Amino acid sequence: SYFINPDMMNWIRSVDLVLMVVLGGTANLFGPILGTMAFLLGEHILSSLWVHWHLIFGSFLFFSVFFLRGGLSRFFFRNRFIS
């Protein structure tokens, strides 16, 4: 059996969750799922390649928030879903 301690949910984890949703987009159900996958895969791959992976990952998040209006789901599924 697993136990989730309330101390595990700090403000940094809350920011991670919000960034996952914003990265994926909020227009449909696939946005947060896609954002979570991209966030976790990016974090895992970059952290295994370089010690200062936060620099690249933060830059990617910054540019995706400002230049990908609607998130990754809108970028990949432009006209496939009705929002």
Backbone as ProteinMPNN parsed JSONL, in Angstrom:
{"seq_chain_A": "SYFINPDMMNWIRSVDLVLMVVLGGTANLFGPILGTMAFLLGEHILSSLWVHWHLIFGSFLFFSVFFLRGGLSRFFFRNRFIS", "coords_chain_A": {"N_chain_A": [[0.835, -1.173, 0.0], [0.431, 2.242, -0.681], [1.347, 5.474, 0.506], [0.56, 8.832, 0.478], [2.092, 11.562, 1.537], [1.095, 14.66, 2.949], [3.104, 16.566, 2.961], [4.442, 16.202, 0.618], [3.184, 17.646, -1.32], [4.055, 20.472, -2.155], [4.598, 23.999, -2.859], [6.132, 24.086, -5.158], [5.53, 21.756, -6.572], [2.876, 22.33, -7.117], [3.159, 24.455, -8.912], [4.391, 23.081, -10.984], [2.25, 21.441, -11.803], [0.409, 23.352, -12.76], [1.926, 24.434, -14.862], [2.068, 22.19, -16.531], [-0.57, 21.985, -17.443], [-0.919, 24.479, -18.717], [1.074, 24.338, -20.651], [0.138, 22.264, -22.271], [-2.382, 23.18, -23.035], [-5.717, 24.446, -22.64], [-8.058, 24.08, -24.013], [-9.257, 21.665, -24.72], [-9.717, 18.203, -23.656], [-7.425, 16.758, -24.279], [-5.29, 18.482, -24.108], [-4.164, 19.056, -21.384], [-3.275, 16.425, -20.9], [-1.425, 15.976, -22.966], [0.337, 18.059, -22.35], [1.27, 17.216, -19.84], [2.612, 14.871, -20.548], [4.617, 15.94, -22.249], [5.939, 17.642, -20.483], [6.921, 15.896, -18.429], [8.46, 14.053, -19.947], [10.295, 15.815, -21.159], [11.561, 16.843, -18.895], [12.719, 14.503, -17.848], [14.407, 13.572, -19.958], [16.11, 15.794, -20.495], [17.292, 16.154, -17.967], [18.842, 13.908, -17.758], [20.774, 14.382, -19.62], [22.17, 16.783, -19.103], [23.547, 18.743, -16.481], [22.643, 21.306, -15.863], [19.939, 21.456, -16.728], [17.617, 22.844, -16.232], [17.807, 25.369, -17.319], [17.514, 25.125, -20.144], [15.022, 23.863, -20.22], [13.366, 25.67, -18.884], [13.528, 27.845, -20.653], [12.285, 26.708, -22.899], [9.677, 26.356, -21.846], [9.008, 29.037, -21.344], [9.024, 30.193, -23.97], [7.1, 28.586, -25.193], [4.771, 29.268, -23.808], [4.458, 31.963, -24.498], [4.48, 31.998, -27.315], [3.06, 29.842, -28.371], [0.054, 29.986, -28.596], [-2.71, 28.668, -27.048], [-1.496, 26.329, -26.458], [0.282, 23.152, -26.688], [-1.548, 21.288, -27.655], [-3.207, 22.685, -29.406], [-1.339, 23.344, -31.311], [-0.582, 20.829, -32.371], [-3.045, 19.577, -32.988], [-4.642, 21.19, -34.857], [-7.076, 21.587, -36.53], [-8.577, 19.401, -35.922], [-10.202, 18.957, -33.735], [-13.164, 20.222, -32.296], [-13.322, 23.1, -30.491]], "CA_chain_A": [[0.0, 0.0, 0.0], [1.172, 3.488, -0.807], [0.854, 6.596, 1.299], [0.983, 10.14, -0.01], [2.218, 12.481, 2.645], [0.765, 16.022, 2.542], [4.32, 17.356, 2.763], [4.915, 16.019, -0.75], [2.502, 18.618, -2.168], [4.504, 21.816, -1.812], [4.258, 24.992, -3.88], [6.845, 23.793, -6.406], [4.723, 20.747, -7.276], [1.691, 23.03, -7.613], [3.577, 25.196, -10.109], [4.585, 22.072, -12.025], [0.936, 21.027, -12.304], [-0.146, 24.45, -13.557], [2.7, 24.503, -16.091], [1.67, 21.078, -17.385], [-1.848, 22.331, -18.076], [-0.698, 25.621, -19.612], [1.881, 23.865, -21.767], [-0.703, 21.469, -23.161], [-3.538, 23.934, -23.5], [-6.922, 24.197, -21.847], [-9.24, 24.098, -24.866], [-9.894, 20.353, -24.749], [-9.214, 17.244, -22.686], [-6.115, 16.254, -24.668], [-4.272, 19.475, -23.796], [-3.425, 18.746, -20.16], [-2.609, 15.125, -21.033], [-0.253, 16.213, -23.813], [1.243, 18.898, -21.587], [1.899, 16.397, -18.806], [3.591, 13.997, -21.21], [5.746, 16.749, -22.72], [6.656, 18.148, -19.309], [7.649, 14.814, -17.77], [9.48, 13.548, -20.865], [11.335, 16.833, -21.277], [12.299, 16.88, -17.631], [13.506, 13.273, -17.721], [15.451, 13.51, -20.985], [17.097, 16.854, -20.297], [18.043, 15.962, -16.724], [19.83, 12.849, -17.957], [21.808, 14.849, -20.543], [22.943, 17.938, -18.679], [23.304, 19.107, -15.084], [21.891, 22.569, -15.842], [18.828, 21.252, -17.642], [16.56, 23.821, -15.945], [17.996, 26.512, -18.219], [16.888, 24.807, -21.43], [13.618, 23.549, -20.002], [12.679, 26.931, -18.578], [13.431, 28.614, -21.897], [11.24, 26.064, -23.69], [8.376, 26.694, -21.257], [8.772, 30.468, -21.566], [8.664, 30.448, -25.366], [5.851, 27.919, -25.542], [3.659, 30.021, -23.243], [4.27, 33.222, -25.202], [4.346, 31.883, -28.762], [2.121, 28.784, -28.73], [-1.26, 30.313, -28.028], [-3.544, 27.482, -27.025], [-0.693, 25.203, -26.011], [0.74, 22.135, -27.638], [-2.689, 20.606, -28.281], [-3.643, 23.485, -30.546], [-0.273, 23.256, -32.316], [-0.61, 19.519, -33.017], [-4.382, 19.232, -33.455], [-5.213, 22.484, -35.241], [-8.465, 21.576, -36.991], [-9.143, 18.073, -35.72], [-11.194, 18.976, -32.659], [-13.944, 21.447, -32.139], [-13.116, 23.599, -29.121]], "C_chain_A": [[0.888, 1.248, 0.0], [0.52, 4.575, 0.028], [1.414, 7.879, 0.724], [0.934, 11.106, 1.161], [1.851, 13.894, 2.176], [1.988, 16.918, 2.337], [4.867, 17.227, 1.339], [4.308, 17.058, -1.7], [2.886, 20.024, -1.731], [4.209, 22.763, -2.973], [4.98, 24.723, -5.195], [6.068, 22.761, -7.219], [3.452, 21.382, -7.825], [2.007, 23.817, -8.879], [3.805, 24.231, -11.261], [3.252, 21.654, -12.637], [0.296, 22.107, -13.171], [0.604, 24.574, -14.884], [2.365, 23.365, -17.051], [0.389, 21.402, -18.139], [-1.66, 23.467, -19.075], [0.098, 25.194, -20.842], [1.039, 23.08, -22.763], [-1.863, 22.233, -23.749], [-4.78, 23.533, -22.727], [-8.18, 24.09, -22.685], [-9.965, 22.758, -24.905], [-9.227, 19.425, -23.741], [-7.795, 16.784, -23.001], [-4.987, 17.23, -24.328], [-3.494, 19.184, -22.528], [-2.704, 17.397, -20.207], [-1.334, 15.271, -21.85], [0.783, 17.066, -23.092], [1.971, 18.133, -20.499], [2.952, 15.484, -19.407], [4.818, 14.778, -21.647], [6.592, 17.238, -21.547], [7.513, 17.05, -18.681], [8.744, 14.225, -18.658], [10.626, 14.544, -21.02], [12.198, 16.909, -20.04], [13.22, 15.666, -17.496], [14.67, 13.233, -18.714], [16.523, 14.562, -20.746], [17.91, 16.66, -19.021], [19.069, 14.841, -16.848], [20.974, 13.303, -18.859], [22.729, 15.908, -19.952], [22.577, 18.307, -17.242], [22.434, 20.364, -14.987], [20.705, 22.519, -16.807], [17.692, 22.239, -17.41], [16.63, 25.026, -16.882], [17.297, 26.277, -19.557], [15.392, 24.583, -21.254], [12.801, 24.796, -19.685], [12.513, 27.809, -19.803], [12.35, 28.044, -22.803], [9.853, 26.408, -23.152], [8.022, 28.157, -21.491], [8.301, 30.728, -22.996], [7.369, 29.747, -25.771], [4.642, 28.664, -24.981], [3.397, 31.289, -24.046], [4.016, 33.077, -26.697], [3.426, 30.76, -29.223], [0.786, 29.064, -28.06], [-2.164, 29.096, -28.136], [-2.785, 26.227, -26.655], [-0.316, 24.235, -27.106], [-0.415, 21.429, -28.332], [-3.203, 21.384, -29.482], [-2.609, 23.444, -31.666], [-0.348, 21.934, -33.075], [-1.96, 19.165, -33.623], [-5.133, 20.489, -33.866], [-6.695, 22.412, -35.576], [-9.142, 20.24, -36.741], [-10.24, 18.04, -34.671], [-11.931, 20.304, -32.661], [-13.825, 21.891, -30.698], [-14.255, 24.466, -28.701]], "O_chain_A": [[1.956, 1.275, 0.613], [-0.694, 4.589, 0.228], [2.62, 7.992, 0.507], [-0.13, 11.418, 1.695], [2.266, 14.289, 1.087], [1.915, 17.915, 1.619], [5.668, 18.055, 0.907], [4.862, 17.318, -2.767], [2.132, 20.688, -1.02], [3.623, 22.346, -3.972], [4.478, 25.102, -6.253], [5.966, 22.891, -8.439], [2.996, 21.001, -8.904], [1.206, 23.84, -9.813], [3.447, 24.534, -12.4], [3.141, 21.528, -13.857], [-0.296, 21.802, -14.206], [-0.018, 24.795, -15.923], [2.379, 23.563, -18.266], [0.277, 21.125, -19.333], [-2.201, 23.407, -20.179], [-0.183, 25.645, -21.953], [1.215, 23.224, -23.973], [-2.283, 21.947, -24.87], [-4.878, 22.415, -22.222], [-9.276, 24.014, -22.13], [-11.179, 22.726, -25.106], [-8.284, 19.818, -23.055], [-7.038, 16.453, -22.088], [-3.827, 16.821, -24.269], [-2.269, 19.072, -22.581], [-1.635, 17.248, -19.615], [-0.285, 14.749, -21.471], [1.982, 16.818, -23.215], [3.154, 18.369, -20.257], [4.044, 15.332, -18.859], [5.945, 14.326, -21.439], [7.821, 17.244, -21.62], [8.7, 17.256, -18.431], [9.838, 13.929, -18.176], [11.794, 14.156, -21.013], [13.421, 17.026, -20.127], [14.369, 15.797, -17.075], [15.794, 12.894, -18.341], [17.714, 14.257, -20.788], [19.101, 16.971, -18.999], [20.061, 14.827, -16.119], [22.035, 12.679, -18.867], [23.922, 15.939, -20.254], [21.418, 18.19, -16.843], [21.578, 20.458, -14.107], [20.502, 23.436, -17.603], [16.878, 22.453, -18.308], [15.603, 25.629, -17.196], [16.569, 27.145, -20.041], [14.59, 25.064, -22.054], [11.678, 24.951, -20.164], [11.475, 28.448, -19.976], [11.585, 28.794, -23.409], [8.95, 26.718, -23.929], [6.876, 28.483, -21.799], [7.295, 31.405, -23.208], [6.622, 30.26, -26.604], [3.589, 28.689, -25.619], [2.242, 31.657, -24.256], [3.393, 33.954, -27.295], [3.045, 30.741, -30.394], [0.441, 28.433, -27.061], [-2.352, 28.559, -29.228], [-3.384, 25.157, -26.55], [-0.562, 24.47, -28.289], [-0.278, 21.011, -29.482], [-3.595, 20.782, -30.482], [-2.967, 23.503, -32.842], [-0.195, 21.918, -34.297], [-2.014, 18.516, -34.668], [-6.162, 20.813, -33.274], [-7.496, 23.115, -34.959], [-10.202, 19.98, -37.312], [-11.118, 17.179, -34.719], [-11.377, 21.354, -32.987], [-14.184, 21.15, -29.782], [-14.262, 24.978, -27.581]]}, "name": "protein", "num_of_chains": 1, "seq": "SYFINPDMMNWIRSVDLVLMVVLGGTANLFGPILGTMAFLLGEHILSSLWVHWHLIFGSFLFFSVFFLRGGLSRFFFRNRFIS"}
